[in-house]
Every structure is written in C-alpha cells, then in structure tokens.
Amino acid sequence: MEGDPVRLHQIILNLLSNAVKFTKRGRIIVSVSMLEQDNEKVTIKFAIEDTGIGISEVNLGNIFDDFHQATSETSRLFGGTGLGLAIVKQLVESQGGSISVESEEGKGSIFSFILDFKKTKAKLEITEAPEITTGAKKGKVLVVEDIALNQLLMKTLLEEFGFELDVANNGKIAIEKLSHMNSFGEGNNYDIILMDLQMPEMNGFEATDYIRNKMKLDIPILALTADVTTVDLQKCKAVGMNDYISKPVDEKILYSKITQYLKNGHQKKIVEDDGKDILQSEKIVNLNSLKLRTKNNPKLMTEMISLYLKQTPSLTVTMKQSVQNNDWNGMQAAVHKMIPSFSIMGIHKNYEDIAIQLQEYSGTQMQPDKIESLVLQLERMCIQVTKELEEELNLINIGNHN
C-alpha cells in the first residue's frame, strides 16, 4: 500500500498519547481493520480504545475544536490544551480521511479514523534511521516529559542515537535533578534538556524560567510540544528556551537539532516576531519522499515538481491578498491547498507547523499582525523551495540526457 507514513505515525502517536494521559488504570487497545478494497485502493479503519475518564455528552460535539478540553480542571490535572486533537483532525482530513469519537464519561473513549491507501506493486523500502556522525559530541540528555508513552519513545530514539539520558516526570523533578547534581560541586552533567511544555505540578515554562533565572544555568533547552502556536513559541522564547521540536517527534529533526547544539555550541532562535525564518543549516527540501512515491521515475518526478512550481506561487499571492482584504476564508482555503505539498515535496516540517499556525489564527480571525508574519515566512519558504526544486529539475534533466 502507498500512503504517508510520517502523518500516519503522527496521528496514531497523538491519539495514543491522549489515551495514555487520560487512562490511569485499565487498558488501551489499538485495532486496524480493512473496510473495503478495489483494484486501486484499500480503505482502512484505525481505532484507539481506552478505559479512561471519558468525555461528557456536552463536550463530545466540539472535542476536535482548537484548544478545547473537557474542563479547566482536566487541563490542570493532566496538562495540555487539547489542541492535539484539532491537529489530528487536520492531518486526517488533509489526506481525504475522516475521524470520529465515541465516548461515555467515566467509562472511556474510542477514537477512530478512516483513510484510503493506494495499492502498489512496488517493493517495500526500509527508511533508515538518521546517520550518526562521528563528529557529534555524545552527551547526556534530560528528558522532561510526563507521558509514559512519550518517555518510552524518547528513550528508544536517544539510545539508538547513542546518547545517555535521564527522565523527569515534570518540571519540579527536573529542577531537583539539576540541583542534586550541582550540590556535589560537579556541575550540571546534562548537556541538553528536552522540555515538554504542558505537565502537572510544574510545566515547562515555569521550569525553564526557574532554571534560567534562579539557577542561572545556560544549558540548551528545547521545547517539546504538540501545540505548535505562535503564542507558545513566543512564551518559549521569553522564558529562555533555545528552540522547539514538534510532537509527535520526527527522529531526523530530533537528532539534527540535538547534535547541532552539542557539536557547534551555538544557540538557534525560535521564530521571531518580525517574521524571520527559523534558522536552518540544511536545505528546506528533501526529495527522498517524492522518490519513494514515484518509484524514482524521472518523468513522474519532473511532472510533480513542475505542478508544484506552477500552483504554489498563486497560492502565495492569494494568502497575501487575503491579509490585505481580511479574507479569512480565502486564507484558510489557500493554506489548506498548500499543506499536502509539504510532505509530498519533502519540505522541512518546521514550515508545515507554520502553515498549521496560520490556519489556527485565520480560523479565529484574531491577531492580524501575527497572520501577516506567518504569511511572510511561508512566502520566503516558497521562494527558497522554488529555487531548490528548479535546481533539482536541472539535475534530473541532466541525468536523463546522460
């Protein structure tokens, strides 16, 4: 079958994380079933069932809305804003699928989504883990995360990369670990901190503020967040975080960002208010995904790249005009058409996050200055992507003539 493995991974991990967070005892069941098939495609239903706290009938209808959570008490006890479910809905629907929920308060929930996958005769290609460069300093990472499933994922990835790690269940425990190491006069033995933002007792913002202003430590701190909004990024920057990584975590981005801090020792910047791009040392485009989708067929690759180069400039123009005219429906439509191309062309995930932020702000019709800043970032991205894809086209054409 042919589909988008990265987005499927994001959807399932997000729903599993949600189930683990709200299920103190009982069980969580993941099931996959085929609904129908024909000569071209297969329709599959994925379901994540838990025996957790459940959702009341009053809240069930808008559980996928941005920033919705059952109650403020739920947010205080379990952490999070509920935006993860809104993002999951966007990821499912952007692939032409549908998502639904069945729940009863006090008895549990079943989140299910349906996606179509194209049939293919292509041989399975195994995607290798990011290559670990010998020049990178092997350091110790402090993972501050309250969800057991996410802790296990981070442990698996970091150990595979060759890093040592320690885990803290919330910001308060992280501070205790940092203080304990300092009390022996040995200094802080952690080389970098991966900090979840929404945790019970002490969240990531509070912990970072304490580490920077009370403990006076300059250790690099990278935010871990499923709620990628401009507001959160500004708060991250304000309390002294160096960068962020979106959840569910992309292992290549995780490894790249950690090694960049450990190897180069410089501090990257979180998105600036004036619309400056996220600093990157790599190209924006990686065509490995496109090569896999097209079975490395030069003709098909050329056709798809050409279509992207043809349609994207007009979408950028529409976004800019929508800002000027306060046309929020037009803005959302343009961004909605643009987002699927990110994974197809292998565009760096940071920019997909920016596009999702833009959808959020357009939907609420608030903070037009932030919307303008995000549009500017996407415009700059499109200019750079166009340049890189034109270079790739030239390479493909040269290869065809040899």
Buried (B, 14 or more C-beta within 10 A) or exposed (E): EBBBEBBBBBBBBBBBBBBBBBBEEEEBEEEEEEEEBEEEBBBBBBBBBBBBBBBBEEBBEEBBBBEBBBEEEBBEEBBBBBBBBBBBBBBBBBBEBEBEBBBEBEEBBBBBBBBBBEEEEEEEEEEEEBEBEEEBEEBBBBBBBBBEBBBEBBBEBBEEBEBBBBBBBBBBBBBEBBEEBBEEEEEBBBBBBBBBBBBBBBBBBBBBBBBBEEBEBEBBBBBBBBBBBBEBBBBBBEBBBBBBBBBBBBBBBBBBBBBBBBEEEEBBEBBBEEBEBBBBEEBBBBBEBBBBBBBEEBEEBBEBBEEBBEEBEEBBEBBBEBBEEEBBEBBBBBBBBBBBBBBBBBBBBBBBBBBBBBBBBBBEEEEEEBBBBBBBBBBBBBEBBBEBBEEBBEEBEEEEEE
